[in-house]
Amino acid sequence: KVRISPDLSETDRKLKEHSYTQLQHLLKHHRFPRAIALVEGLAQRLPNDQEVKQWHGITYQQYGRHLVQKRDLEKARIYLKKALQVDPNNRSLWVEVERDFRKMEQFF
């Protein structure tokens, strides 16, 4: 369920709800470049929305994890770091990124 801030306009509220549904679909089907474009645009439109920051970080982390699985480790490292930069206060995100970095270490 999407949290809607009362200060959002009706247009922004609809945009956020539609974007969340679309983002879930894109991540489920591993369409990471489109998912990243979606959350980056949404983050520009709603820069103070904490939930959008979480989605942004999760999207980068999911793509980083996908890259780890494909053993594209340098690119994975970049996206995992980006995940922490966009949502540095998300403890569960930190845990997941740590897990991904440990997985990368196993390849060395």
C-alpha positions, 0 to 999 in steps of 0.5 A, a space after each residue: 500500500 502506498 503512503 500518500 502525504 496530505 500535501 500531495 496534489 491529486 495529480 502527484 498522488 495518482 502519479 505516485 500510485 501508478 508509478 508504484 504499480 508499474 515499478 513492482 511490475 518492472 522489478 518482477 520482470 527484471 526490467 531494471 533500466 526502465 525501473 531505474 528511469 521510473 524511480 529517478 523521474 519520480 524522485 525528481 518530481 517528489 524529492 522530499 517523499 521518503 517512500 520514493 527514496 526507499 523505492 529508489 534505493 531498493 531499485 538500485 539494490 535489486 539491480 546490483 543484486 542482479 548484476 552480482 548474480 550475472 557476475 558483473 561485479 564492478 557494475 554491481 558495486 556501483 549500483 549497490 553504493 548508489 542504493 546506500 547514497 539515495 536512502 542512507 537511513 534505511 537499515 534493512 537496505 543496508 543489511 541487504 547491500 551488506 549481504 550482496 557485498 559478501 556474495 561478491 567477496 565469494 567470487 574472489 
